[in-house]
Each structure stands twice: as structure tokens, then as C-alpha cells.
Amino acid sequence: MKFQKLLSLATALLCSPGLYAELIPLQKSIEASDISIKMTNGGNGYVLARECDSCPYQRLDIDSKTVIRINGKPVRPTKAIEKQWPGGTVTFDLNTTHAAKISLQVVDQPQN
């Protein structure tokens, strides 16, 4: 009897229309081939990033909540990071223009 109740419950759950979970993405990450960072006073600024040479730039806001890493080490959003970067990963909120994370890689030139 107990087995029949469990089987009935499982069948009802599996066959009921509308009972499903949908994953809703909150953030998107792009591998950017070109990143330009502009900072203002107070740790605010923006990043211009694009996925390819012919892709349009996306302008995303930077603030004190943005996690920025250069070669895996966290850095603060200051004027020191303001420049053109050769690429990296930018993660941003889909519902806003806020850059949540920026990961930049700097390749050291070999010593002669």
C-alpha cells in the first residue's frame, strides 16, 4: 500500500504540466579581446569591453563592489588600473550595466 502511494505521487509529479524549474541567468561573462578601463575619483568608473574586433563595445559601470583581479591578485578600482588592456574576462549583471568581476591577465615579457 505504501509503495502504491509513493508510485502515485511520483507519477503525479512527473506528469503534471507546469511543474518545472527554469534557470534564469543573472550574470553573463564574456571573454573580451579588448578592454579599456576609465576611472574617476572615488573608485567609480567604467569598462569598455568587446568580444571580437568587429563586435560592438559594451559599457559597464565599475564601483567599489566590482571585483577586479590582475593575474589572479585582487586590486582596488583606482586610477592605477586605468588603461587599455589586451583582454580578459568581464562578468556583468544582465539587468543592469554593473560590472561584477573583471579578470585581467598580464603576460610578462621574457628577459633576454
N, C-alpha and C positions, 0 to 999 in steps of 0.2 A: 504494500500500500504506500509506504513512504517513497519507494522508488518511482511509483507511478506519479505521485505528486511532483517530485523533482523533475521527472521527464516532461510532465505537462508544463511546468514553469519554464523550463529551458526552451521548449518548443514555442511557447508564447512569446518569450523574449526575443528569440531568434527570428520569428516570423512576423513580428509586429512592425508595421510600416512607421517610419519616422523616428525610430529609436536607434540613432547612430550618433557617434561623436564626430564632429568635424574639427580638424585642426585649423586654427586661424593664426596665420603668421603675424607676429607683432613687429619683427625686425627683418631687415634684409641686409645681407653682406655682399659687397662687390669687390672683386679683385681689380683694383684701379691701376691702369697703366700710367696714369699721370695724376699727381696730387699737388695742389697748390694750397698752402695754408696762409691765411691773413689773420693777424691778431690785433685786437685793440687793447687799451688799458683795462685792467681788472680781470684778465683771464678769459675774456669773451672774444669771439671771432667767428670765422667760417672757413670751411674747406671746400675747394672746388675739386671734384674727382670725376673721372670718366673711365669707362671700362675698355675703350679702344680708341685709336687715333681718330676715327670718324664718328665716334659716339658723342652725344652732347654732354656738356659738363652738368653735374648735379651740385647745387649749392646747399650745403648743410651747415647748420649752426654749431659752434663749439662753445661750451661753457665749462664751469667748474665740475660738472657731473660727467663730462666726456673723459673716458679712459684713453690715454694716449701712451703708446709704447714704441720705443725705438730700439730695435734689436732685442726685443723682449723685456726691456727695462722700462718701468713706468716713469714718465716725465710729466711735469706740470704744464698746463696750457699758458705759456708765456711767449713774449716776443722772440725768444731764442729759437723757437721751432718754426718761425715764420720764414718760409722759403718754398721753392719749387722742389718737390720730391719725385724721384723716378718711379715710384709706385708703392703699393702696399694694399692693405685691406681696410675698408671703411664699412662699419656696421651702423645702420641708422634706423630710427623708428619710422615705420611705414605711414603712421597717421600724422606725423609732424615733420619738420625739417631738422630735427636734432640728431647730430652725430653722437651715437652712444659710445663707440670704440673706434680708434684709429690705430692701426699697427703698421709701422714703417720699418723697412729694412735698409740698412746702410752697409754696402759691401766695401770692406777696406781694400784699398789698392795694395798689391803685393810690393814688398820692399825690394829694391834692386841691390 
